[in-house]
Every structure is written in structure tokens, then in C-alpha cells.
Amino acid sequence: MSLKIRKKDALDFHSEPIPGKIEVTPTKPLATQHDLALAYSPGVAEPCLEIAEDKEKVYKYTAKGNLVGVISNGTAVLGLGNIGPEASKPVMEGKGVLFKKFAGIDVFDIEINEEDPDEFIKIVKSLEPTFGGINLEDIKAPESFKIEGQLREQMNIPVMHDDQHGTAIISSAALLNALEVVDKKISEIKIVVNGAGGAAIACTDLYVKMGATRENIVMLDSKGVIRKDRENLDAMKGKYATERDISTISEAVKGADMFLGLSMGNVLSPDDLLSMADNPIVFALANPDPEIAYDLAMSTRDDIVMATGRSDHPNQVNNVLGFPYIFRGALDVRATSINEEMKLAAVKALAEMTKLPVPEIVSKAYGEKSIKFGKDYLIPKPLDPRLIANISSAVAKAAMDSGVAKTTIDNWEEYKIELEERVGAEKRIISRIISAAKKNPKRIVFAEADEEKILKAAQLVADEKVGIPILLGNEKKIKRLIGELNLDLDCTIIDPFYQEEKVDVFAKIYFEKRKRKGATVQEGRHQMLDRNYYGAMMVETGEADALISGLNSDYPNTIRPALQIIGVEEGLTRVAGMYIVRNKKGTFFLADTTVNVNPNVEGLVNIIELTHRAVKFFGFEPKMAMLSYSNFGSAKGDVPSKTAKAVQIAKEKWPEMIIDGDIQANLAMNKKMLEKTYPFSDLAGHQVNTLIFPNLSSGNIAYKLLMEIGASEAIGPILMGMQKPVHVLQTGSSVREIYNMAAIAVVDAQATANKKK
């Protein structure tokens, strides 16, 4: 019996391929004979015919748009010289790893046994149908100039020789920031370039495009200063030949403001360095030995601003800051080339990003307490997760503006979120929350502002314009900590101990709320000296929009003041806690994991309602499983009984809700098994994304196990059901987790304000 293959099914199978090579687990299903027939013969014929009719459809039905060829002939491998194509392969494979890791781009590395530039050009040109872009690598000059130039003219996809332009882009960004540090203008500085290979020429060309004056540039090669009276000068070197009567590096650097080394180690002496102008900029990029050793340079002059190509010194000029993200942006708008506008956009984006607050995850990765713009931090660190969003979007926009893009991007915020999700740098869910928070920042009270992590998070909140921090605590201690941490945090600081009038006002409000609970005005005054009580009262009286606390206090003591002063949402009898857990299988919402110890049926119904609303708040359609150790009454006991009853009531109250239970966790998560075993279930045909636990112990244990052994990331705990936004941190939360929670609190406050309108 032959399989019937519909054209639509075949095209759907091949359309919009998921970026990433087919690994052990394919990106499309291959479980049945029908799947195989769609993947290959006869189904594959349909996209073939579509592409034959319109070649542009190759981007729709194949992975071409996410595939870059890393191509070399091994004539200039690292600093090892012409060691041949076979010996270059480890470098090319390593480059492929970096493309994938940092930008989600797939790579085929191709090593070509051909040194004749014309033949090399023909070979690479013939590969255009395969690739979305070409990264040329480790090809010696001057042949590299001809090869890249002709391929850029002849090919209709992005082509870049990274040894040249990658170094140029990164060093240009470092130079812009170095000039800002030393307060000099690029048009006025005297530049010495030691080296005249592809990278040196490309760097100098880009410096000129940024405003450097050609007459202020002196270039040297292995024969010394390149002068106009030298015989047989090639065109690439000739444009930087000088009329000055100098021959040596020592003569060239006298009075120079900037030295760029792309040559060999230890050619610049301490005396040479001392002869340079005040506040000299020295980029000694030879590897593994710089033109002058870092420690020697720093001990020779204390006004030097220095960069090297090494990772063990500040300001590493590392091409990984550029090529993955440049190609990512170019591919995403299907640019036909990588032009000067795109390179300059990358330079500007790198330079500007360096001045933004550095995430704690980056500081930790490099073993530093804090990283801040200055002479030791001129360009971003390679492990900074923000690079892809900042650089790729700048490059893509420049491609569109300069007319080389075949497709357009309309929503840049959405594009940045997609970029971050592509490499796992930031998950879509929290990125969307942060974007929403920035649209209408709210006032956030941080009750534990005498903690370093809180202050760092508050700095991020302020700098990123996510919210408006209000700090509670001892003003002198907070200001001292701000200074010690080198923060630039200018916001309101309130110490309840010095707010006598406000404490009296708050105490009376507290008394009115709690007088039938035995409270007195005197007790209220005492409670208002507690920052959790004072912060909750600020939110209640409208002096702030949200409260965040709990970093160093237990959950019950943190939540109690908020419950007493702000209270639960009208119509509810309790609050609940939820965690959002993400792993390779997707995004899942777990409740209640923090508040209700052993809720009864009514309590579970409340938790179901709160969780359903919260999941929708985060932009997901809830598919909810009420968990138990039983499947639809297969076992008896209190848990199966109350969970089944809660589900029954929920269905009656909210008929549109997708929920079922009692059900075991493994069955709830296995869509196929659930459909086969219990086809009557309301969850049959759905992928469950929301899990309601029968009690606190099961919920708490489950999410903590997932965190430890499930390679999961968690957002939370998120407090649901408060009248106004209050969020309790997990003890020991990181700066990033506090920042994320602040963004959630702001969006929560936005929703609260909208309800009142």
C-alpha cells in the first residue's frame, strides 16, 4: 500500500526550518513512515519544485538563511603563518562553535587547497547556493584583499574576511571609548600602526572613516616606516605612506597619541612608550606576546590606556565580540553584503553598550566584584549576554537603512527578545515583562536597601528605566554602600526611624485596620519602624506602587505585614505562590509552592483561579493539571478526593477553563500517553503547562528538585492574590533575579492601576 503525500503537508514539513543542525533529536518529527516520506522521497520533491520556480524560496524551505561557510586556504593561520588547509581546520571548527554558541548560527567549515586567488574566488563563488553568508578566515595579505573584494562584488550574500574587519570593528569601538577616557578627538590624534597586513589595513581604514586624519597616521611593516619614497609600494600600503623623514618605530612613536600593534611581540620598548604623548592609547594586539608586555607597559607609565589580544589582561580585543552578531543581523534581514554602514553600526553599538551597567552574571564570570566603564573596561566582555541583542539589531537596522536588506524588521523590541531567546541569554517570558515595564515605570519600595544585591538591582532598575526605586534603611549606611560599590544611584532613601510624623500617620491607619484584631496605636508606631510594615503602608497609601522584600528574612514574616495592611484581593480568601520553570521542554507554571500548607477544597479552587489569571498575565494560555497520586479516582484518599472536587467546582464556575484532575504528574506531562489512556480527559490533545499541587510540601519539593536535577531556570516566587503588588524574594536571590522580580512588580502595578480606571 503506497503512502499518500499531500503537497501542503510536504511544504509545511520543510518550511521555516528551526535554526540548528539536525542532531540526535531532529527538529521535525521522524517517528513514522509518513514522517520519513515527508522528509525525503517523495515529499521532498514539493519544496524542490517550489524553489526551482522561485530561487528565493530556498530561504523558506531550507536552512540556507541560518548557514554560514567558514572558509580558509590556511595561508595565514593565527600567528603560525602558511601551514596549509589541513592545519587550519581546528581553527575553522572552533570558529563554527563560536558562531553557534553566541549567535545560534550553523556553520560548515571548508578548507580549500588552493593558494591562487583567482581559482580560490571561483571555488567560493560556486558555493553561493549553499550558504546564507561567507566568513573568510586566515588568508594572507595582499591576496586576502583581492579575494574578499571580488567575492563581495560577485556574490549576492554577505561576505566578510573576519581577520580584517572583525579586528577593525572591535578595536574601533575600543578606540572611541579610549578617546573619551583621555578626552581627545579622533581627528586630532597622531596614530602609529605597526603592521601592514589585512587586519592593520582594515583597522586603519575604519579609523579614517570614523574621522582620523590620514596625514596623522604612520604605518610600519617589516621593513620599517612605509614612506612615499619607497619603491614598488602596493596600493594598500601606499595610501598610508608618509612623507616624514623617519624610518624606525622609535622615531614614529615620538609624540604619538595612539599605537596600534598587529605585528609581533616585544617590538615597543619602555623608552618608546615614554616618548609618546600624555595619556597614550596603546593597543598591543600581537598574540600570544603583545608588542609590549602589559605589566611592563603599566609599570612604565601610569597614564597609559591599554588593550591587548589576551584574555588575561583588561580590554581584550576579541573578534568574538563582532562576527557572530554581525552575521546574525545580516542573515536576519537577508543582507546582500556587509557594508561600511553595518560595520560602523557595530562599532557604535559596542562602544555604547560598554557604558551600560554590567550584569552581575558577567562580573561573576570574570571574578570581579564590579565592572564599570573606564580605562580598564573599554569594550564589553565576550561572555556578556546582551551582545546579541545590541549588536545584531544595530547591524540589521544599518543594513535596512543602507538598502542592502531584502527583508525588513518592523518590531525591534520583539526582534531583540527573539535574539536573546535564540541563545538562551534571556528567556522570552521575562524579556517581555521587562519591555512592558519600561513603557510605564512605577515606584518600587525595596525594604532591604542596606543589602549589596538590592542596591545593585536598584541601580539596574533605574538605569534600564524599568522602575523608580525607593530605598528603605539607614541613609548613612546605604550611601556608604553605594560609594563602596561604585554605583551611581540617585533615588529616594527613607529611614523610618527619622520619619516621626509619617510613622504617626501610618500608625493610625494601622490601628483602624487592625483594631478589631486587638491592635493599638502604640503597637502601630512600633510596627511602622519595621521596614516591611512601613513599605507595605507606603503601597497602601499610594506613596509607592509596589513592595519587594524577603532577601534575608523568612517568607511568613515578610508576607505577614502585607497581608495585615494591604490584604488580599476582593473576592478572594487567600493568596498563593507560583514559580515559572523553564527548561528545554518549555515553560511551566507551578502553584502553590510557597504559601498554603494544606489547602482544603475551597482553598484549591482559589489557587486554581489565581494561577489561571497569572498564567494569562504572562502571555500563556493555561492548560492546567490538578495533581495527585491518583488518576481520575484510581486511588482513594484525602488528596484524590479534594483535588477531584476542586476541579469539579472550577469547571462549573469557569466552563471555558482547560483543567482536569485528579491526575498523576507523569501522565499529565505525557500528551500522547494521556490521549491514549484517558481520551475523555479535558486535557487530551493539549500540552499541559500549568501544574497545581495538592499541598505545599509536594509543590515545594517538586520545583526545588527541578532546579537541582532538571537543568531548569526559575522565575519566582510570584505572590498572587494581593490587593496591591507585593513580591517576596527567595532567600539569597541573585541581582538578576531581584531585577526580574522588580520588573514583574512594575507590570503588576500597571495592571492594578488599570483596574482602578
C-alpha positions in Angstrom: 0.0 0.0 0.0 1.5 3.3 -1.0 1.5 6.4 1.2 -0.5 9.4 0.1 1.6 12.6 0.5 -0.3 15.9 0.3 1.6 18.9 -1.2 0.6 21.1 1.7 2.0 18.6 4.3 5.3 18.3 2.4 5.7 22.0 2.2 4.8 22.5 5.8 7.3 19.9 6.8 10.1 21.8 5.1 9.1 25.4 5.7 10.5 27.7 8.3 13.3 25.3 9.4 14.3 25.6 13.0 17.8 27.1 13.3 20.3 24.5 14.3 21.8 21.4 12.8 19.9 18.2 12.8 21.4 16.4 15.8 20.4 13.2 17.6 17.0 14.6 18.1 15.7 16.0 14.7 13.9 19.4 14.7 11.0 17.8 12.8 9.3 14.5 13.7 10.7 11.3 12.2 8.7 8.7 14.1 6.7 7.1 11.3 7.0 6.0 7.7 4.8 9.0 6.8 7.3 11.4 8.5 10.2 9.9 6.6 8.2 10.2 3.4 7.7 13.9 4.1 11.4 14.5 5.0 12.7 12.8 1.9 11.3 11.0 -1.1 8.6 11.5 -2.3 7.6 14.5 -0.1 10.8 16.5 -0.6 10.0 16.9 -4.3 7.4 19.6 -3.5 9.8 22.1 -2.0 12.3 21.3 -4.7 9.8 22.3 -7.4 8.8 25.5 -5.5 12.5 26.6 -5.3 13.0 25.7 -8.9 10.2 28.1 -9.8 11.4 30.8 -7.4 15.0 30.6 -6.1 14.2 33.0 -3.2 12.0 30.3 -1.7 15.2 28.4 -0.7 15.2 30.6 2.4 11.7 29.4 3.2 12.1 25.7 2.7 15.8 25.1 3.7 18.3 26.1 6.4 20.3 28.3 4.0 19.3 31.5 5.8 21.0 30.3 9.0 24.1 28.7 7.5 27.5 30.4 7.1 30.5 28.9 5.4 33.8 29.5 7.3 36.3 29.2 4.5 40.2 29.2 4.5 43.2 28.1 2.5 45.4 28.0 5.6 47.9 30.7 4.3 47.8 32.8 7.5 46.7 30.7 10.4 46.7 32.6 13.7 50.3 33.7 14.1 51.6 30.4 12.6 51.8 31.5 9.0 51.2 29.4 5.9 50.7 26.0 7.5 48.2 24.6 5.0 44.4 24.0 4.8 44.5 20.7 6.9 46.3 22.5 9.7 43.8 25.3 9.6 40.8 23.0 10.2 40.9 23.1 14.0 40.7 26.9 13.9 37.8 26.8 11.4 35.9 24.2 13.5 36.5 26.4 16.6 35.0 29.4 14.7 32.0 27.3 14.0 31.5 26.6 17.7 31.6 30.3 18.4 29.1 31.1 15.7 26.7 28.5 17.2 27.3 29.4 20.9 27.0 33.1 20.6 24.5 33.7 17.8 22.8 30.4 17.1 24.2 30.2 13.5 25.1 26.9 11.9 28.4 26.5 10.1 30.1 24.3 7.6 33.9 24.8 7.7 35.6 24.4 4.3 39.3 24.2 3.9 40.4 24.7 0.3 43.7 23.5 -1.1 44.2 26.5 -3.4 46.6 29.5 -3.0 45.9 31.1 -6.4 43.5 33.9 -5.6 41.6 33.7 -8.9 41.0 30.0 -8.5 40.1 30.4 -4.8 37.5 33.1 -5.8 35.9 30.7 -8.4 35.6 27.9 -5.8 34.0 30.1 -3.2 31.7 31.8 -5.7 30.4 28.4 -6.8 29.2 27.7 -3.2 26.7 30.6 -3.1 23.6 28.4 -3.4 24.6 26.6 -0.2 25.2 29.4 2.2 23.4 32.4 3.6 26.8 34.1 4.3 30.6 33.5 3.9 33.2 34.1 6.6 36.6 34.2 5.1 39.4 33.3 7.6 43.2 33.1 7.9 44.0 34.1 4.3 47.3 36.0 3.9 47.6 39.6 2.6 47.6 41.0 0.0 45.7 38.2 -1.6 43.0 38.5 1.0 42.1 42.0 -0.2 41.6 40.8 -3.7 39.7 37.7 -2.7 37.3 39.5 -0.4 36.8 42.4 -2.7 35.9 40.3 -5.7 33.7 37.9 -3.8 31.8 40.9 -2.3 31.2 42.2 -5.9 30.3 38.8 -7.4 28.2 37.2 -4.6 24.7 38.2 -3.5 25.2 37.2 0.1 27.2 38.7 3.0 30.9 38.1 2.7 33.5 39.2 5.3 37.1 38.4 6.0 36.9 38.4 9.8 40.7 38.7 10.4 40.5 42.1 8.7 37.1 43.6 9.6 36.4 41.8 12.9 39.6 43.2 14.4 38.8 46.6 12.8 35.3 46.8 14.3 36.3 45.7 17.8 39.4 47.9 18.0 37.5 50.9 16.6 34.9 50.6 19.4 37.7 50.4 22.0 39.4 53.4 20.4 36.2 55.5 20.6 35.9 54.8 24.3 39.6 55.2 25.0 39.5 58.7 23.4 36.5 59.5 25.7 38.5 58.4 28.7 41.6 60.5 27.8 39.5 63.4 26.4 41.0 63.5 22.9 39.4 63.9 19.5 40.0 61.3 16.8 40.5 63.9 14.2 43.5 65.4 16.1 45.3 62.3 17.4 48.6 61.0 15.9 48.4 57.3 15.2 51.2 54.8 14.7 50.3 51.4 13.1 52.9 48.7 13.4 51.9 46.1 10.9 50.6 46.3 7.4 48.7 43.1 6.9 45.0 42.7 6.3 43.9 43.4 9.9 46.2 46.5 10.2 45.0 48.0 6.9 41.3 47.3 7.7 41.7 48.9 11.2 43.3 52.0 9.8 40.7 52.3 7.0 37.9 52.2 9.6 39.7 54.7 11.9 39.8 57.1 8.9 36.1 56.5 8.3 35.4 57.4 11.9 37.3 60.7 11.5 41.0 60.0 11.9 43.2 62.3 9.7 45.2 60.3 7.1 48.2 62.8 7.4 48.4 62.0 11.2 48.9 58.2 10.5 52.2 56.5 10.2 52.3 52.8 9.2 55.2 50.4 9.5 55.8 46.9 8.0 58.7 44.5 8.5 61.0 46.9 6.5 60.2 49.9 8.7 58.2 53.1 8.2 56.2 53.0 4.9 57.3 56.1 3.1 56.3 57.6 -0.2 59.8 57.4 -1.5 59.8 53.6 -1.1 60.0 51.7 -4.4 57.4 49.1 -5.5 54.7 50.0 -2.9 51.4 48.2 -3.4 48.3 50.2 -3.4 47.0 49.0 0.0 50.2 50.1 1.8 50.7 53.1 -0.4 47.7 55.0 0.8 49.3 55.2 4.3 52.8 56.1 3.1 54.2 59.2 4.8 56.4 62.0 3.6 58.0 62.3 7.0 61.8 61.6 7.2 61.5 58.8 9.7 62.4 55.1 9.4 62.1 53.3 12.8 59.3 52.5 15.3 61.1 54.7 17.9 61.1 57.7 15.6 57.5 57.1 14.6 56.0 56.9 18.2 57.6 60.1 19.5 54.7 62.4 20.4 52.1 59.9 19.1 48.7 59.6 20.9 47.9 56.1 19.8 49.9 53.0 19.0 48.2 50.0 17.2 50.2 46.9 17.0 49.3 44.0 14.7 52.7 42.6 14.2 55.0 40.7 16.6 55.8 40.6 20.2 58.2 42.9 22.1 58.9 45.5 19.4 57.9 48.5 21.5 60.4 49.4 24.3 59.7 51.3 27.6 61.7 54.2 26.2 59.4 54.2 23.1 56.4 54.3 25.4 57.8 57.1 27.5 58.3 59.2 24.3 54.6 59.1 23.4 52.2 61.9 24.2 50.4 62.3 27.5 47.7 59.7 28.2 48.8 57.4 25.4 46.5 54.8 23.9 48.3 51.5 23.3 46.6 48.6 21.5 49.3 45.9 21.5 47.3 43.1 19.8 50.0 40.6 18.8 49.4 37.1 20.2 50.5 35.4 22.3 53.1 38.1 23.1 52.0 41.7 22.7 54.2 44.4 21.1 55.0 45.4 24.7 54.1 43.3 27.7 51.1 44.5 29.6 52.8 44.6 33.1 55.8 46.3 31.7 53.7 48.9 30.0 51.7 49.6 33.1 54.8 49.9 35.3 56.4 52.3 32.7 53.6 54.8 32.6 50.6 55.2 34.9 48.6 57.3 32.4 48.5 54.7 29.7 45.2 53.3 28.4 46.0 49.8 27.0 44.4 46.9 25.2 45.8 43.6 24.1 44.6 40.4 22.4 45.0 38.4 25.5 42.2 37.3 27.8 44.3 37.6 31.0 44.5 41.4 30.7 41.8 44.1 30.6 40.4 45.3 27.3 40.9 42.1 25.2 40.2 42.9 21.5 38.5 39.7 20.7 36.8 39.2 17.4 34.1 37.1 19.1 32.6 40.4 20.1 31.8 41.0 16.5 31.5 38.3 13.9 28.7 36.2 15.4 26.4 39.2 15.9 27.3 40.9 12.6 26.4 37.8 10.6 23.3 37.3 12.8 22.0 40.7 11.9 22.9 40.4 8.3 21.3 37.0 7.9 18.1 38.1 9.7 17.4 40.8 7.1 18.9 38.7 4.2 21.5 41.4 3.5 23.3 41.1 0.2 26.6 42.3 1.7 28.2 43.6 4.9 28.9 47.2 4.1 30.6 50.1 5.8 27.4 51.3 7.4 26.8 47.9 9.0 30.4 47.8 10.3 30.2 51.4 11.8 26.8 50.5 13.4 28.5 47.6 15.1 31.3 49.9 16.3 28.9 52.4 17.7 26.7 49.7 19.4 29.8 48.1 21.1 31.0 51.4 22.3 27.7 52.5 23.7 27.0 49.1 25.3 30.2 49.4 27.3 28.7 52.4 29.2 25.7 50.5 30.4 25.6 48.8 33.8 27.2 45.4 33.6 25.1 42.4 34.6 26.2 40.6 37.8 26.5 37.3 35.8 29.3 38.9 33.7 31.1 40.2 36.8 30.9 36.8 38.3 32.1 35.1 35.2 35.3 37.2 35.2 35.8 37.0 39.0 35.3 40.8 39.5 33.2 42.5 42.1 32.0 45.1 39.7 32.9 46.2 36.1 32.4 49.8 35.1 33.3 51.9 32.1 36.8 53.4 32.3 40.4 52.8 31.2 40.2 49.1 32.2 36.8 48.5 30.6 36.7 49.9 27.1 34.7 47.2 25.3 32.2 44.6 26.5 33.3 41.2 27.8 32.8 38.3 25.4 30.5 36.5 27.8 28.1 39.4 28.1 24.7 38.0 27.2 23.5 41.4 26.0 25.8 41.5 22.9 23.5 39.6 20.6 20.5 42.0 21.1 22.6 45.2 20.9 25.0 44.4 18.1 22.8 42.2 15.8 19.9 44.7 15.9 22.2 47.6 15.1 23.7 45.7 12.2 20.3 44.7 10.9 18.9 48.2 11.1 22.0 49.6 9.3 21.5 47.0 6.5 17.9 48.1 6.1 18.8 51.9 6.2 21.6 51.4 3.6 19.4 49.5 1.2 21.1 46.1 1.2 18.4 44.2 3.2 16.0 42.0 1.3 13.6 41.7 4.2 12.6 44.1 7.0 12.1 44.1 10.7 9.1 46.1 12.0 9.2 45.4 15.7 12.6 45.9 17.1 11.8 45.1 20.7 10.3 41.8 19.6 13.3 41.1 17.5 15.7 41.7 20.4 13.7 39.3 22.5 13.9 36.7 19.8 17.6 37.2 19.6 18.0 36.7 23.3 15.9 33.6 23.3 17.9 32.2 20.4 20.9 31.7 22.5 19.2 31.4 25.9 20.7 34.6 27.2 17.4 35.7 28.5 14.1 33.9 28.2 11.2 35.3 26.3 8.9 35.5 29.2 11.0 37.8 31.4 12.1 39.8 28.4 8.5 40.6 27.5 7.9 41.6 31.1 10.9 43.9 31.1 9.8 45.5 27.9 6.3 46.1 29.3 7.7 47.6 32.5 9.8 50.1 30.6 6.7 51.5 28.9 5.3 52.9 32.2 7.8 52.6 35.1 6.3 52.5 38.6 7.7 53.3 42.1 9.2 50.2 43.8 9.9 50.2 47.5 13.0 48.0 48.4 12.6 47.2 52.1 16.1 45.8 52.4 18.1 48.6 50.8 21.2 48.1 53.1 22.0 44.9 51.2 24.5 45.0 48.3 22.4 42.9 46.0 19.4 45.1 46.5 21.4 48.2 45.7 22.9 46.6 42.5 19.5 45.6 41.4 18.0 49.0 42.2 20.8 50.5 40.0 19.8 48.3 37.1 16.1 49.1 37.6 16.9 52.8 37.5 19.4 52.7 34.6 17.2 50.4 32.5 14.2 52.7 33.3 12.2 49.6 34.4 11.0 51.3 37.6 11.7 54.1 40.1 13.5 52.7 43.2 12.7 53.9 46.7 15.2 52.6 49.3 14.3 51.9 52.9 17.0 51.7 55.6 19.7 53.7 57.3 20.6 56.5 55.0 24.3 56.8 56.0 24.8 53.0 55.6 23.1 53.0 52.3 25.1 55.9 50.9 28.3 54.3 52.2 27.5 51.1 50.4 26.6 52.9 47.2 30.1 54.5 47.3 31.9 51.3 48.1 30.1 49.5 45.2 30.9 52.4 42.8 27.2 52.8 42.0 25.6 55.9 40.6 22.3 55.5 42.3 20.4 58.7 42.8 17.0 57.9 44.3 14.8 58.5 47.4 16.2 57.0 50.7 13.8 56.7 53.7 14.7 55.6 57.2 11.5 55.0 59.2 13.3 55.9 62.4 13.5 59.5 61.3 10.0 59.8 59.9 8.1 60.6 63.1 5.2 62.4 61.6 4.8 59.8 58.9 5.1 57.0 61.4 2.2 58.6 63.5 0.0 58.8 60.4 0.8 55.2 59.4 0.2 54.0 62.9 -3.3 55.5 63.0 -4.1 53.8 59.7 -2.8 50.6 61.0 -4.9 50.9 64.1 -8.1 51.5 62.1 -7.3 48.4 60.0 -6.4 46.1 63.0 -8.4 47.5 66.0 -10.8 44.6 65.9 -7.7 42.3 65.9 -6.5 43.7 69.2 -4.1 46.3 67.8 -3.4 49.6 69.4 -1.9 52.9 68.1 1.2 52.3 70.2 1.6 48.9 68.6 1.2 50.5 65.2 4.0 53.0 65.9 6.3 50.1 66.9 5.3 48.1 63.8 5.9 51.1 61.4 9.6 51.1 62.4 9.8 47.7 60.7 10.7 48.3 57.1 8.3 45.6 55.8 5.4 47.3 57.6 6.5 50.8 56.6 6.9 49.7 53.0 3.5 48.0 52.9 1.9 51.1 54.2 3.6 53.2 51.6 2.0 51.0 48.9 -1.4 51.0 50.7 -1.4 54.8 50.9 -0.3 55.4 47.4 3.2 56.7 48.2 4.6 53.8 46.3 3.3 51.3 43.7 4.9 48.0 44.7 6.9 46.4 47.5 9.8 44.0 47.3 11.4 42.3 50.3 12.4 38.9 51.6 16.1 38.6 50.6 17.2 37.9 54.1 14.0 37.1 56.0 11.7 34.1 56.1 8.7 34.1 53.9 5.9 34.2 56.6 7.5 37.2 58.4 7.8 39.0 55.1 4.3 38.4 53.8 2.5 39.0 57.2 2.8 42.8 57.1 1.5 43.0 53.6 -1.5 40.8 54.4 -2.3 42.8 57.5 -2.1 46.2 55.8 -2.8 45.7 52.1 -4.8 42.5 52.3 -6.0 40.0 49.7 -7.8 40.9 46.5 -11.6 41.5 46.9 -13.5 38.2 46.4 -10.6 36.0 47.4 -9.9 34.3 50.7 -6.2 33.7 50.3 -3.0 34.4 48.4 -0.8 31.8 46.7 2.7 31.5 45.4 3.8 30.4 41.9 7.1 29.6 40.2 7.7 29.8 36.5 10.1 27.0 35.4 11.8 26.9 32.0 13.8 24.0 30.5 14.4 22.6 27.1 10.8 21.2 27.1 9.2 24.6 27.5 7.7 26.9 30.1 5.7 25.6 33.1 3.8 27.3 35.9 3.8 25.6 39.3 1.4 26.5 42.2 1.1 26.7 45.1 4.8 26.4 46.0 5.2 28.9 48.8 2.2 29.8 50.9 -0.7 27.3 51.6 0.4 24.3 53.6 -2.6 22.0 53.1 -5.4 23.8 51.4 -8.9 22.4 51.5 -11.2 22.2 48.5 -12.2 25.9 48.7 -8.5 26.8 49.0 -7.6 24.8 46.0 -10.4 26.4 43.9 -8.9 29.8 45.0 -5.4 28.7 43.9 -6.8 27.5 40.6 -8.4 30.8 39.9 -5.3 32.8 40.9 -2.9 30.6 38.9 -5.2 30.7 35.8 -5.1 34.5 35.8 -1.4 34.7 36.5 -0.5 32.4 33.6 -2.6 34.5 31.2 -1.0 37.6 32.7 2.4 36.2 31.5 1.0 35.7 28.0 0.3 32.0 28.0 -2.9 30.0 27.6 -3.3 27.9 30.8 -3.6 24.1 30.3 -4.0 23.1 34.0 -3.5 19.7 35.7 -4.7 19.3 39.3 -2.0 16.8 40.6 -2.5 13.9 42.8 -1.1 10.4 43.4 -4.3 9.1 41.7 -5.6 9.2 38.1 -9.3 10.1 38.0 -10.2 8.2 41.1 -7.9 5.2 40.6 -6.8 5.5 44.3 -8.7 6.6 47.4 -7.6 9.2 50.0 -7.9 12.8 51.1 -5.7 14.1 48.2 -7.5 12.5 45.3 -10.9 13.4 46.9 -10.2 17.1 47.4 -8.4 17.6 44.1 -11.2 16.0 42.1 -13.8 18.1 44.0 -11.8 21.3 43.4 -11.6 20.5 39.6 -15.4 19.9 39.5 -16.1 23.2 41.1 -13.7 25.1 38.9 -15.2 23.6 35.8 -18.7 24.7 37.0 -17.5 28.2 37.8 -15.3 28.7 34.8 -16.6 26.4 31.9 -14.0 27.9 29.5 -11.1 26.8 31.7 -8.9 23.9 30.4 -8.3 21.9 33.6 -8.6 18.3 34.7 -7.6 16.1 37.6 -7.0 14.4 39.9 -4.1 13.2 37.8 -0.6 12.0 38.3 2.3 14.3 37.2 3.9 11.9 34.7 0.6 11.3 32.9 -0.3 15.0 32.9 3.1 15.8 31.2 2.9 13.0 28.6 0.5 14.2 26.0 0.4 11.0 23.9 0.0 8.7 26.9 -2.8 10.9 28.3 -4.7 10.8 24.9 -4.3 7.0 24.6 -5.1 6.1 28.2 -7.8 8.8 29.1 -9.1 10.2 25.9 -12.2 11.6 27.7 -10.0 14.0 29.7 -10.4 17.7 29.1 -6.6 17.7 28.8 -6.5 15.2 26.0 -5.0 16.8 22.9 -3.4 19.6 25.0 0.2 20.0 26.3 -0.1 20.8 30.0 1.8 23.9 31.0 0.3 24.6 34.5 0.6 22.3 37.5 -1.5 22.8 40.6 -0.2 20.9 43.6 -2.4 19.5 46.4 -0.3 20.8 49.2 2.8 22.9 49.9 5.1 20.1 50.5 4.6 18.5 47.1 4.8 21.8 45.3 7.9 23.0 47.1 9.7 19.7 46.7 8.9 19.4 43.0 10.2 22.8 42.0 13.4 22.5 44.1 14.1 19.1 42.6 13.6 20.5 39.1 16.0 23.3 39.9 18.7 20.9 41.1 18.5 18.0 38.7 16.3 19.2 35.8 18.6 21.8 34.4 15.8 24.3 34.8 15.6 28.1 35.2 13.1 29.5 37.6 11.3 32.9 38.0 9.7 33.5 41.3 8.3 33.1 43.8 5.4 35.2 42.4 2.9 36.2 45.0 -0.7 36.0 43.6 -3.9 37.5 45.0 -2.7 40.6 46.9 -4.8 43.8 46.6 -1.7 45.7 45.5 1.6 44.5 44.3 3.9 42.8 46.9 6.5 40.3 45.9 8.6 38.3 48.2 12.1 37.3 47.1 13.6 33.9 47.5 16.3 33.9 50.2 19.6 34.5 48.6 18.3 35.7 45.2 20.8 37.0 42.7 20.9 40.6 41.5 19.4 39.4 38.2 16.6 37.6 40.0 15.8 40.7 42.1 15.8 42.8 38.9 13.5 40.4 37.2 11.2 40.5 40.2 11.2 44.3 40.2 10.1 44.2 36.5 7.3 41.8 37.4 6.2 44.1 40.3 6.1 47.1 37.9 3.9 45.3 35.4 1.7 44.0 38.3 1.4 47.7 39.4 0.5 48.7 35.9 -2.3 46.1 35.8 -3.5 47.2 39.3 -3.7 50.9 38.1 -5.6 49.9 35.0 -8.2 48.0 37.1 -9.0 51.2 39.0 -9.6 53.2 35.8 
